[in-house]
């Protein structure tokens, strides 16, 4: 039923209509909660702090009991520092963010990833996230083999409290625990 009434309101209430859709999007590349997975693998072949870094690690995860492992080495609450380091590393992985979307870009022809993550979900399904080098400072993101057009800066991997920093801190603790 039409009433032929006109609603008048101040334009300040509608300013969000001038925003871009990307202003409301999360900038996380692919967020997977630790509580949703049973395992994950991390492969990274690149440079970090002017040295070549090769990571090829497999992790298991049982968040209910807070029991995890890295290549068979148990990570439990018995070693609080190692457990916190693992959780910091996983948080850095799951919060990996992109800087922008380049929707005009063509799918890259070289899709050999520098960073490859495989998540095994509790239901047995798997999902992947790959970062493929775009240039010296950025990567393209792929989710389950699909090009996302997301541009990830190197500093998203190597900045303070980011993936590579958190990994190297955790690796030192893993090595110390194994010794």
N, C-alpha and C positions, 0 to 999 in steps of 0.2 A: 504494500500500500504506500503510495507516494504522498508525501505531505507538502511538497514544493517549498520546503523550508531550506534556508541556506545557513550553513554553519560558518561562522566567522571566528578565526583564531589568529593569534599573533604568530608571525612567521618564525619566531625563535623556536617554537615547538616543532617545526618541520625542517630544521637545519640539517638533520641527519640525511635527508633526501639528496643533499649535495655531496655527500661522502661517496667514496669508492667502495665497492663491495669488499675489496682487499683490506680495508680499514677494520672490518669486522671478522676477518678470518684469523684463525690461529696460525702462527708462522712455524709451527712444528712440522718437520718433514713427515715423520711417521711415528706416532706415539703408541707404544704397546706397554701396557701396565705389567709390572713384574708378577702380579697376582694372576695374570691370564696365560702365562707361558709355563712350559715344563722344561724347555731348553732353548738355548740360542748359541749361534756361532758368530764369531767376529773374525773377519779377514781384512787386513789393511796392508797395503804395500805402497809406501810413499815415504816422504821425508818429514822429519819433525826435529826441531832444534838443530838444524844443519847436519843431521845424520839420517841414514836410511833406516826405516823402521819397518820390520816385517812381523805382523801379528797373524797368527792362525790359532785361535783358541776356541775350545768348546766348553760351554757352561751348562750345568743343569740347575733347575730352580724349583724349590718347593717352598713357596712363600708362606704356606700355612705353618710350617715348622721352622721357618727361617733357616733352612738348610740348603746350601748351594754348593756347587763344586766347579772347579776350573781344571780341565784336563785330568780329572780324577782326584784332585786335591780338594779335600773338604773345606768349606767355608761355613763356619757355624758361629753361634753366639759365644762359644768358648774363647774365640779370638775376636774380641770386640773391635779392635783396630782394623783387622782384615775385613770383617763383616761390614763395617762402616765404609771402608774403602771400596769394597765391591758395590755397595748400594749407591755410593757417589758416582762410580763408573757407570752403572746401569742408568741412573738418573740422567747423566750427561748424554748417554746414547738416546734415551727416550725423549729428551728435550732438545735434540739436535734441530736447529732452526734454519730456515732459509731466509734470504734477504729480500728476494723479489721473485716475481713470476715473469717469464719472458714468453708470452703466449704467441709471439710471432716467430719464435725459433723453430727450425726444422729438427726432427729427431736426429740426434747425433749418429754418425755412421760408426764411430769407434765407441763401443759400449763396454770395453774392458774396465771394470770398476777398480778404483783405488781402495774403496771401502765397500765391503759386502757383508751384510747382516742377514742371517736366516733365523727366524723365530719359529719354534715349534710350539703351537698352542696346546693348551690342556686337552682340547678335543682331537688332537692329532694332526690338524691342518698345519700347513707351513705358509709363511709369508716372508718376502725378502724386501730389502731396501738396499739400493746400490747408489754410490756416488761415483760418477764418471767425470774425469777431469775435463773441464771446459777450456781453461787456460791456466796460467801459473797461480792464480789466486782464487779461482772459483770451480765449482763442480755442478754438474747436472744431477738431479735426483730422479731415480726410478723406483717405483713401488710395484712389486710383483711383476717386474719386467715392463711395466708401462711407464713411458716418459711423462713426467709430471709438469715439465716446464719450470720447475722450481730451481732457482739459482742459490747454491749454498757457498758461502765464503769460507776460505781456508781457516779463518779465525774462529769459525763455528766449531771446528775440530780442535784447534790448537790454542785457543785462548784460555785464560785462567778459569779453572773449574770446568773445562770442556773435555771432550772425549779422550784425546791423546794425553793430556796432563793427568787426568784421573786414571787412565790405564797404566801409565808409567809408575804412578804412586802405588797402585794396586800390585803391579808386577814386582816391585821391590819387596813388598810385604809377602807375596807368594814365594819369592825366592828365599827370603829369610825364614819363612815357616818350613820350607823344604830342607833347609840346611841343618 
